[in-house]
């Protein structure tokens, strides 16, 4: 049996390894520079990965799942079953199935900890491809409840359970934090362990996994909360659980040099398409043709036409930063020019994004210091204040927060929360790959037309 594993993160690697041990032929695809499990054939493209596969396991994360499905649809022969193992609402699972354009789909709900139980983790499956998926997972040792039916039925059951399981993990994290703050960390852990079936082992597993998977679980809990609302149940505890996971994810996420390098070359338009065409600035212009920027946001809010807040942040700037300034969309006076730009460039700052005006545009281009701005003005700024650093700012109708990933090119600017960056990168690359495939097809059609025209003319 040949299978393809799309997404070689922790769970993907576990299932790929189990399939290799089962004696299956396994291809893997992941846009990130993650390790390839022993025995897995690492594919360079989605097309290469799914070629000849009887079963495709989708483990990309929910944010990338729809775009990956759209990219997969033209690559499948109609008999390949796609097992969507990403967490999501019933509606989301149906959307993924629709994007696969008729391919048999198994909605797979993972009902336990894959790191803890491996490929034997219990599953619930539904959809037209559920029987094939169920047989495969049972071969790997899993207990599988096959509902048949439609995609989304398995997801509904998982999300009903998620409020309890993720809520328990969140409560453990908060209780341990409270205990440590009061100087009672060991005592708090002991109290928790005493109430759990496996005692300390269960408490540590729930605590560690909640911290480790906070970003993914925050999205799962958001789906669980939405499902409760759809059912007419007031989701008081689920909202709190979602908020705690979101805060944990933001506390842990950092835009590192490796993250910046991974996003280089990905067009803003592809990122916007992967986000359902949301989150792109309006009215903010690129400094010159071909300009491109990826960096980490340092936010500044200033009064219209006043740049004292920008002056004050120069000493705090770090290599890889992008200074993002909410100038109140005021273009009457320039907030920056070549002098400030030169000082920032000397600190390793990659560029700026201004919802305001700049000047010395030609000098900035010669320096190679890109600044996206709403306009230009020869008039100099005031230096009276007030200003704020590190606060959420509004840029061209889009909110940017301190520490966000900033991506800018000739089409506009977008900001990405660090916690959503991995899944959105995979989704954006899938859009990029699909566009490249369509462009190659168009170019081939144009070449064929020209060849036919020339033959006719001869």
C-alpha positions, 0 to 999 in steps of 0.5 A: 500500500502506498500512502502520502503524509502531508505535514511532517510535524509531530503527529505526521511523523508519528503516523508516517513512521508507523506506516513504514513499520507496517511495510507500506510505501510512504511519501511525505511532504512538508514546506518547512525544514522539518526532519524526514522520518526514517524510511519516508520518501520526502517529496518536493511537491504535493504532486510528487507526494500523492502520485500513486497513493491510495490514501492521503493523510492531511496533517497540515493544521486547520489553517492550511487544510482548505488551500491544501485541499484545493491544490490536491484536487486536480492531482487525484485520480478519483480513487485516492481517499483523503483522510482529513486529520486536522481539527475543525468544525463540522462546517470546516470539514465539509468545506475541505471536502468540497475543495477536494472536488469529489474525491472520497474524503474521510473526516478523521477525529483524533480522540486522544494524545498522538504523542502519548499513544502514537498511531494507536490513538483512538479515532472517529471517522465519517464520510465517503472514504471512512471505511478505507481510512478505518481499515488503514488505521486499524492496521496501525493498531488504532481503535476506530469508530466508523460512522460512515455518513458525511464529513463533519459528523466525526468532527462534531463528536470531537468538539463536544469532547474538546471543551472537557479535555482542553478545559481540564488542561487549561485549568491545570496550567492555571492552577499550577501557575497560581500555586507557583505564584503563591510559593506552593507549586509542589503542593498544587501539583500534588493536589491535581495529581491526587484527583486524576486516575494516573496521578502525577503522570496524567497531570504532567502530560496534560500540563506539558501538552497544553503548553506545547500545543496551545496555538493549535488547541486555541483554534480547536477551542474556538471551533468548539465554542462556535459549535456550542453557539450554533447549538444554542448553548452559552459557551462560558467555560469554552470561551475562557478555555479558548482565551487561556490557550490563545494567551499561552500561544502568544507568550510562546510564539517568537518571530525568529530569524528562521521564521523570517527566512522561511517567509522570504519570497512568498507574495503578499497576494498569496498570503491574502488568498490563504486568509480568505482575502483578508488582512491586506492593507489599503492605501499603503504604497510600496517605495519602488518596483520590486521592493519586498520586506519580511521582518518583525514588527515594532509598533509606534503610535504617534500624533498626526505629523509628529515623529518624536515617538519614532526618534525614541524607538531608534535606540531600542531597535534590533536587527530584523525589526520593521518599524510600524507606525500608526501616523493617523493616516496624516500625509500633511507632514513627513514622519521620516526621511533619509536621516532617520532611515540611515540610523535605523538601517545602521541598527539592522532594521529591515524597513518601515511601514507608515500610515503617514507620509515620508520624504527623501524617497529617491535617497531612500531607494539609493540607500536600499531602505524600503518604507511603505507609506500612505504618501509623500510630503516635503514638509517636516514633522513636529516633535511634541508628542504624544506617542506610544510604543508596543501597542496595537496599531491600525495601518491601512485598515489592518491591525498590527501588534508588537512582534507580528511578522510583517510581509510587504511587497508591491501589492501591499502589506500584511501582518501575521501573528506568530502563533498562526505563522506556521499554518499560514505559511503552508497555506500560502505556499500551497496557493503559490504552488497552485498558481504556478501550476495554472500559470504553466498550463496557460503558458502551454496553451499560449505556446500551442496556440502560437504554434498552430497559428504559425503553422496555419500561416505557413 
